[in-house]
Amino acid sequence: MNRCPNPKCRQQCDPNLSFCYHCSIAIKACRFCQENSKVTINRADGFYCRHCGRLVQPPIRKSYTDLVFEKERSQTRLLLHERSDSFPIGFSQSFLWLITSNNELKIVENSALSLSLHNFGKQQLEEIETAVAILEPQIAPIIFSDRVVIAGLRKLLSFTIHPHPNRWLQQKVELQLPENHQTLFNSEVFCSQTHFELPVTHSSQKQSSLLKLSYKTLLGEEPSTILSNSVDALLVGALDEQGDYFWAKDSLSGAGLIFYCNRSEPTPKLTQIACPPLRFLVKPSFFGQKLYAITSDNKLIEMVLVKNEVFQTRKLNQVERGARKLLATKERIIVSVQDRLVFFDIQTGEFISDATEIDTSHMFFDREGTLLTIHRNGHLIFFNPLNPLDRWGDRDATSDDSSVFDAFIVNNSLYTLSENGEVCRFDF
């Protein structure tokens, strides 16, 4: 079943791509089938695999691609004409879900040929937009199974996104958060096959927990919601794709902390990892089984984590003050410091080279370790991983002269959202 699911097309598709480039529909491969050495291509606006019948989750936003960056790449743009520098993009592959700075919900259709504002079901859309504006969202839209969840300060609104005309944007359900708890602004939600976990703060604003909600709870069929234990930190989001480790900010010192989430019991349990205080503004980067981070006193370190313990810690090098971002690839550790990039060897921690006049906002890499950065002015710049002085780039991630607010890679496509409300997609 590696052919296009569109009965009018039926051309063979690559499961590593996001679209059928014959009929332009968005597609996604079933991960469970792939794990069993089978390839099943499904429509991206569907929710269950047409071969095994399991729930097919949308691809995960990543900082890397398993393919190779191509110098020649197509680009698709859509200008929203509204400032969008409050929340990242919610991604269900066939659609992009955005909440602008004026709390307006925008639904963008995503196909191989274009990005376009969605207008189907105008009456339902107007009702949803009104409800979202009243709710005053606190985080990006959550895509969970066949529903979108909008989180306000103390209330959740969910509705179905099943493509059938009688179900699209229907079945609205409101859910109140537990008493004395509220959504943590711009935190990140972790989704699994059976539930999703939302960081929430206690009314004291100095403690936070993970709120676990199942699909039935979201529909109002089960009244119970599950809260993890409280921690003296503000949870930001998961550090790894499995959701085992969470990034957080110490409520008193402002340092970065790491928590391990144990899900062996029905109630998640958060345990703080005993590691040096970390620089909160620089989110740690996993590569393989190792985690790379910058401490509060500007040391670049490598940690091997085993569940809730640090098995090994190694100091690699000293970095300059003002570090903002960190990315680990198979050969290099790249640190963004003010207006330059610094490259370290991932094995020895030795300083390799630096690239000046690069004021980066986002960094990505491909399977060969080639680095892609987005400059503050929106310019896309590629780097040779073995020689950072070898660089190239002739495209901009935005054409509206504003900085890129959100950027991520899914399969072979880079998506960007500018502060002035331009959505772009680059296909490699």
C-alpha positions as CSV (number, residue, x, y, z in Angstrom):
1,M,0.0,0.0,0.0
2,N,2.7,2.4,-0.9
3,R,0.6,4.0,-3.6
4,C,-1.3,7.3,-3.3
5,P,-4.6,6.8,-1.3
6,N,-6.4,9.1,-3.8
7,P,-8.4,6.7,-6.0
8,K,-8.1,9.1,-8.9
9,C,-4.3,9.0,-8.7
10,R,-2.9,5.7,-7.3
11,Q,0.7,6.7,-8.2
12,Q,3.6,5.3,-6.1
13,C,4.6,7.6,-3.2
14,D,7.7,8.0,-1.0
15,P,6.8,7.5,2.7
16,N,9.5,10.0,3.6
17,L,7.7,12.8,1.8
18,S,4.7,14.8,3.0
19,F,2.8,15.0,-0.3
20,C,1.9,13.0,-3.4
21,Y,3.5,15.2,-6.1
22,H,1.2,13.7,-8.8
23,C,-2.2,14.9,-7.3
24,S,-0.8,17.2,-4.6
25,I,-2.7,15.8,-1.6
26,A,-1.0,15.6,1.8
27,I,-0.1,12.1,2.9
28,K,1.4,10.3,5.9
29,A,2.8,6.9,6.5
30,C,1.7,4.6,9.4
31,R,4.6,4.2,11.9
32,F,3.3,0.9,13.2
33,C,3.3,-0.6,9.7
34,Q,6.8,0.7,9.1
35,E,8.0,-0.9,12.4
36,N,6.7,-4.2,11.0
37,S,8.5,-3.7,7.6
38,K,5.4,-2.6,5.8
39,V,4.7,0.6,4.0
40,T,1.1,2.0,4.2
41,I,0.4,5.5,2.8
42,N,-2.7,7.3,4.2
43,R,-4.4,10.6,3.5
44,A,-3.1,13.2,5.9
45,D,-6.6,14.3,6.8
46,G,-7.5,10.7,7.8
47,F,-6.9,9.4,11.3
48,Y,-6.7,5.6,11.1
49,C,-4.4,3.5,9.0
50,R,-6.2,1.8,6.0
51,H,-4.2,-1.3,6.5
52,C,-3.8,-2.0,10.3
53,G,-6.6,0.3,11.5
54,R,-4.5,1.9,14.2
55,L,-4.6,5.6,15.0
56,V,-2.1,7.4,12.8
57,Q,-0.6,10.4,14.7
58,P,0.6,13.4,12.6
59,P,4.4,13.6,12.2
60,I,6.4,15.2,15.0
61,R,7.9,18.7,14.6
62,K,11.7,18.2,14.5
63,S,14.9,20.1,14.3
64,Y,16.3,17.6,11.7
65,T,15.3,15.6,8.6
66,D,16.3,12.0,7.7
67,L,16.7,13.2,4.1
68,V,19.4,15.5,2.6
69,F,19.0,19.3,2.1
70,E,18.8,20.2,-1.5
71,K,20.2,23.5,-2.9
72,E,17.2,23.7,-5.3
73,R,14.0,23.7,-3.3
74,S,10.5,24.8,-4.0
75,Q,8.8,27.3,-1.8
76,T,5.1,28.1,-1.0
77,R,4.0,31.2,0.8
78,L,0.8,32.6,2.3
79,L,0.4,36.1,3.8
80,L,-2.2,36.3,6.6
81,H,-2.1,40.1,6.9
82,E,-2.1,39.8,10.7
83,R,0.6,39.8,13.3
84,S,1.4,36.3,14.5
85,D,4.1,36.4,17.1
86,S,2.3,34.9,20.1
87,F,2.0,31.1,19.5
88,P,3.7,28.5,17.3
89,I,1.9,26.6,14.6
90,G,-0.4,23.7,15.4
91,F,0.3,21.0,12.8
92,S,-2.0,18.2,11.5
93,Q,-0.1,18.0,8.2
94,S,-3.1,18.5,5.9
95,F,-3.8,21.7,7.8
96,L,-1.9,24.3,9.8
97,W,-3.6,25.8,12.8
98,L,-2.6,29.3,13.9
99,I,-3.8,31.7,16.6
100,T,-2.8,35.3,15.7
101,S,-1.8,38.0,18.2
102,N,-5.5,39.1,18.1
103,N,-6.7,35.7,19.3
104,E,-8.1,34.9,15.8
105,L,-8.0,31.3,14.6
106,K,-6.6,30.7,11.1
107,I,-6.8,27.3,9.3
108,V,-4.4,26.9,6.4
109,E,-4.8,24.1,3.9
110,N,-1.5,22.4,3.1
111,S,-1.0,20.8,-0.3
112,A,2.0,20.2,-2.6
113,L,0.9,23.1,-4.8
114,S,-0.2,25.7,-2.3
115,L,-0.9,27.1,1.1
116,S,-4.4,28.6,1.3
117,L,-6.8,29.8,4.0
118,H,-9.6,27.3,4.6
119,N,-13.1,28.5,3.9
120,F,-15.1,25.2,4.0
121,G,-18.0,25.2,6.5
122,K,-18.2,29.0,6.9
123,Q,-20.9,29.0,9.5
124,Q,-19.1,26.4,11.7
125,L,-15.8,28.3,11.2
126,E,-17.3,31.6,12.4
127,E,-18.7,29.9,15.5
128,I,-15.4,28.3,16.3
129,E,-13.5,31.6,15.8
130,T,-15.9,33.4,18.2
131,A,-15.5,30.7,20.8
132,V,-11.7,30.8,20.5
133,A,-11.6,34.6,20.8
134,I,-13.7,34.5,24.0
135,L,-11.5,31.7,25.4
136,E,-8.3,33.9,25.1
137,P,-5.8,31.1,24.2
138,Q,-2.6,30.6,26.2
139,I,-0.7,28.1,24.0
140,A,-0.7,26.9,20.4
141,P,-3.6,24.7,19.2
142,I,-3.2,21.0,20.2
143,I,-3.8,18.3,17.6
144,F,-4.9,15.1,19.4
145,S,-6.4,12.2,17.4
146,D,-9.3,13.7,15.3
147,R,-9.7,16.8,17.5
148,V,-8.2,20.2,18.0
149,V,-7.9,21.5,21.5
150,I,-7.7,25.2,22.4
151,A,-6.4,25.9,25.9
152,G,-7.5,29.1,27.7
153,L,-6.4,30.1,31.1
154,R,-8.8,27.9,33.0
155,K,-10.8,26.2,30.4
156,L,-10.3,23.9,27.3
157,L,-12.3,23.9,24.1
158,S,-12.1,21.0,21.7
159,F,-13.8,20.2,18.4
160,T,-13.6,17.5,15.8
161,I,-11.6,17.9,12.6
162,H,-12.9,14.8,10.8
163,P,-13.2,15.8,7.1
164,H,-16.7,14.5,6.7
165,P,-19.0,17.6,6.1
166,N,-21.3,16.6,9.0
167,R,-18.5,16.4,11.5
168,W,-16.0,19.1,10.4
169,L,-15.6,21.7,13.2
170,Q,-18.5,20.1,15.1
171,Q,-18.9,18.4,18.5
172,K,-17.6,21.3,20.5
173,V,-16.9,20.4,24.2
174,E,-15.7,22.7,26.9
175,L,-13.7,21.3,29.9
176,Q,-12.8,23.1,33.1
177,L,-9.3,22.8,34.4
178,P,-8.9,21.4,38.0
179,E,-9.6,24.0,40.7
180,N,-6.8,26.5,41.5
181,H,-4.9,25.4,38.3
182,Q,-4.3,27.3,35.1
183,T,-2.5,26.8,31.8
184,L,1.1,27.9,31.7
185,F,1.5,30.5,28.9
186,N,3.3,29.2,25.8
187,S,4.1,25.8,27.3
188,E,4.4,22.7,25.1
189,V,2.0,19.8,25.2
190,F,3.2,16.2,24.9
191,C,0.9,13.9,22.9
192,S,0.8,10.0,22.9
193,Q,-1.5,7.6,21.3
194,T,-3.8,7.4,24.3
195,H,-3.5,10.8,26.1
196,F,-1.9,14.2,26.1
197,E,-0.2,16.0,29.0
198,L,-0.5,19.8,29.5
199,P,1.7,21.8,31.9
200,V,-0.4,23.7,34.4
201,T,0.5,26.0,37.3
202,H,-0.9,26.2,40.8
203,S,-2.6,29.4,41.8
204,S,0.6,30.3,43.7
205,Q,2.4,30.5,40.3
206,K,5.5,28.9,41.9
207,Q,4.6,25.2,41.4
208,S,3.5,23.3,38.3
209,S,2.2,19.9,37.3
210,L,1.3,17.8,34.3
211,L,-2.4,17.5,33.6
212,K,-3.1,14.2,31.8
213,L,-6.2,14.0,29.7
214,S,-7.5,11.0,27.7
215,Y,-9.7,11.1,24.6
216,K,-12.8,10.2,26.6
217,T,-12.1,12.9,29.1
218,L,-11.8,15.4,26.3
219,L,-15.2,14.3,25.0
220,G,-16.7,14.7,28.5
221,E,-17.5,11.0,28.7
222,E,-15.1,10.6,31.7
223,P,-15.2,13.3,34.3
224,S,-11.8,12.6,35.9
225,T,-8.6,14.4,35.0
226,I,-5.2,13.2,36.3
227,L,-2.6,15.6,37.8
228,S,1.0,14.6,38.4
229,N,2.8,15.6,41.6
230,S,3.7,19.3,41.9
231,V,7.2,20.6,41.4
232,D,8.8,23.9,42.5
233,A,9.5,24.9,38.9
234,L,7.6,26.0,35.7
235,L,7.4,23.2,33.2
236,V,8.1,24.2,29.6
237,G,7.8,21.0,27.6
238,A,9.3,17.6,26.7
239,L,13.0,17.5,25.7
240,D,12.7,14.1,23.8
241,E,10.3,12.6,21.4
242,Q,9.2,9.9,24.0
243,G,8.4,12.5,26.6
244,D,10.6,11.0,29.2
245,Y,12.4,14.2,30.1
246,F,10.9,17.7,30.6
247,W,12.5,21.1,30.5
248,A,11.6,23.5,33.3
249,K,12.6,26.8,35.0
250,D,13.4,27.0,38.7
251,S,10.9,29.3,40.3
252,L,13.5,30.9,42.6
253,S,16.8,31.0,40.8
254,G,15.6,31.1,37.2
255,A,18.0,28.3,36.3
256,G,17.0,25.5,33.9
257,L,16.0,22.1,35.4
258,I,15.4,18.7,34.0
259,F,12.6,16.4,35.2
260,Y,12.1,12.7,34.5
261,C,8.5,11.6,34.0
262,N,7.7,8.1,35.3
263,R,4.5,6.8,33.7
264,S,4.6,3.2,35.1
265,E,1.6,4.2,37.4
266,P,-1.7,5.8,36.2
267,T,-0.6,9.1,37.7
268,P,2.6,10.6,36.2
269,K,5.4,11.2,38.7
270,L,8.0,13.9,38.1
271,T,11.5,13.5,39.6
272,Q,14.2,16.2,39.3
273,I,17.4,15.1,37.7
274,A,20.5,15.8,39.9
275,C,22.5,17.9,37.4
276,P,24.3,21.2,37.6
277,P,22.0,24.3,37.3
278,L,21.6,25.0,33.5
279,R,21.2,28.1,31.5
280,F,17.4,28.3,31.0
281,L,17.5,30.4,27.8
282,V,19.5,27.6,26.0
283,K,17.3,24.5,25.7
284,P,19.4,21.3,25.9
285,S,19.7,19.1,22.8
286,F,19.5,15.3,22.6
287,F,21.5,13.4,20.1
288,G,21.2,9.6,20.5
289,Q,21.3,8.7,24.1
290,K,23.3,11.8,25.2
291,L,22.1,15.2,26.2
292,Y,24.1,18.4,25.6
293,A,23.5,21.5,27.7
294,I,25.1,24.7,28.9
295,T,25.4,25.3,32.6
296,S,24.6,28.6,34.4
297,D,28.4,29.3,34.6
298,N,28.7,28.8,30.8
299,K,30.2,25.3,30.6
300,L,29.3,23.1,27.7
301,I,28.5,19.6,29.1
302,E,27.5,16.2,28.0
303,M,25.2,14.0,30.1
304,V,24.2,10.4,29.8
305,L,20.8,10.0,31.4
306,V,19.3,6.7,32.7
307,K,15.7,7.2,33.8
308,N,15.9,9.6,36.8
309,E,19.6,9.6,37.2
310,V,22.7,11.1,35.5
311,F,24.9,8.1,34.7
312,Q,27.8,10.2,33.4
313,T,28.7,13.9,33.1
314,R,31.5,15.2,31.0
315,K,32.7,18.8,30.6
316,L,33.4,19.6,27.0
317,N,34.4,23.2,26.8
318,Q,33.7,26.7,28.1
319,V,31.4,29.0,26.0
320,E,31.1,32.7,25.9
321,R,28.4,34.6,27.8
322,G,25.2,35.3,25.9
323,A,24.6,31.8,24.5
324,R,21.1,31.5,23.1
325,K,20.7,28.2,21.3
326,L,22.4,24.8,21.1
327,L,22.1,22.0,18.5
328,A,24.0,18.7,18.5
329,T,24.6,16.8,15.3
330,K,26.5,13.6,14.6
331,E,29.8,15.4,14.3
332,R,29.4,18.9,15.8
333,I,27.8,20.8,18.6
334,I,26.8,24.2,17.4
335,V,26.2,27.1,19.9
336,S,24.6,30.4,18.9
337,V,26.3,33.3,20.8
338,Q,25.1,36.8,20.0
339,D,25.9,37.3,16.3
340,R,28.0,34.3,15.6
341,L,27.9,30.4,15.6
342,V,30.6,28.4,17.4
343,F,31.4,24.8,16.3
344,F,32.7,22.2,18.8
345,D,33.7,18.6,18.1
346,I,31.0,16.3,19.6
347,Q,33.6,13.7,20.6
348,T,36.3,15.8,22.2
349,G,34.6,19.1,22.9
350,E,37.4,20.8,21.0
351,F,36.7,24.2,19.4
352,I,36.7,23.7,15.6
353,S,35.7,27.0,14.1
354,D,33.2,29.9,14.2
355,A,31.0,31.7,11.8
356,T,30.7,35.4,12.3
357,E,27.9,37.8,11.4
358,I,25.3,35.0,11.8
359,D,22.5,36.2,14.2
360,T,20.5,33.0,14.1
361,S,16.9,32.4,15.3
362,H,16.5,28.7,14.4
363,M,18.9,25.8,13.5
364,F,18.3,22.5,11.8
365,F,20.4,19.6,10.3
366,D,20.0,16.8,7.8
367,R,21.2,13.2,7.9
368,E,24.7,14.2,6.6
369,G,25.0,16.8,9.4
370,T,24.6,19.8,7.0
371,L,23.5,22.8,9.1
372,L,20.6,25.1,8.1
373,T,20.2,28.3,10.0
374,I,17.6,31.1,9.8
375,H,19.2,34.5,10.2
376,R,17.3,37.2,12.2
377,N,16.5,38.9,8.9
378,G,14.9,35.7,7.6
379,H,17.8,34.6,5.3
380,L,18.3,30.8,5.0
381,I,22.0,29.9,5.3
382,F,23.5,26.4,4.8
383,F,26.8,25.3,6.3
384,N,29.2,22.5,5.4
385,P,29.5,20.4,8.6
386,L,33.3,19.8,8.1
387,N,34.1,23.4,7.1
388,P,31.8,26.0,8.6
389,L,33.4,28.7,6.5
390,D,31.8,27.0,3.4
391,R,28.3,28.4,3.4
392,W,25.6,29.2,0.9
393,G,22.0,30.4,0.6
394,D,19.9,32.4,-1.8
395,R,16.4,32.3,-0.2
396,D,14.5,34.0,2.6
397,A,12.3,32.3,5.1
398,T,10.0,35.3,5.0
399,S,9.4,38.1,2.4
400,D,7.7,40.5,4.8
401,D,10.8,41.9,6.3
402,S,10.1,40.6,9.8
403,S,11.8,38.0,12.0
404,V,10.8,34.3,11.9
405,F,8.8,33.5,15.0
406,D,8.3,29.8,14.6
407,A,10.1,27.2,12.4
408,F,10.2,23.4,12.3
409,I,10.8,20.5,10.0
410,V,8.4,17.7,9.1
411,N,9.7,15.0,6.7
412,N,11.2,16.9,3.8
413,S,9.6,20.3,4.5
414,L,10.6,23.3,6.5
415,Y,7.7,25.4,7.8
416,T,8.2,29.0,9.0
417,L,5.9,31.6,10.5
418,S,7.0,35.3,10.5
419,E,6.1,37.8,13.2
420,N,4.0,39.7,10.6
421,G,2.0,36.7,9.7
422,E,3.5,35.0,6.7
423,V,3.5,31.2,6.5
424,C,6.1,29.6,4.3
425,R,7.0,26.0,3.3
426,F,10.2,24.9,1.7
427,D,10.3,21.4,0.2
428,F,13.8,19.8,0.0
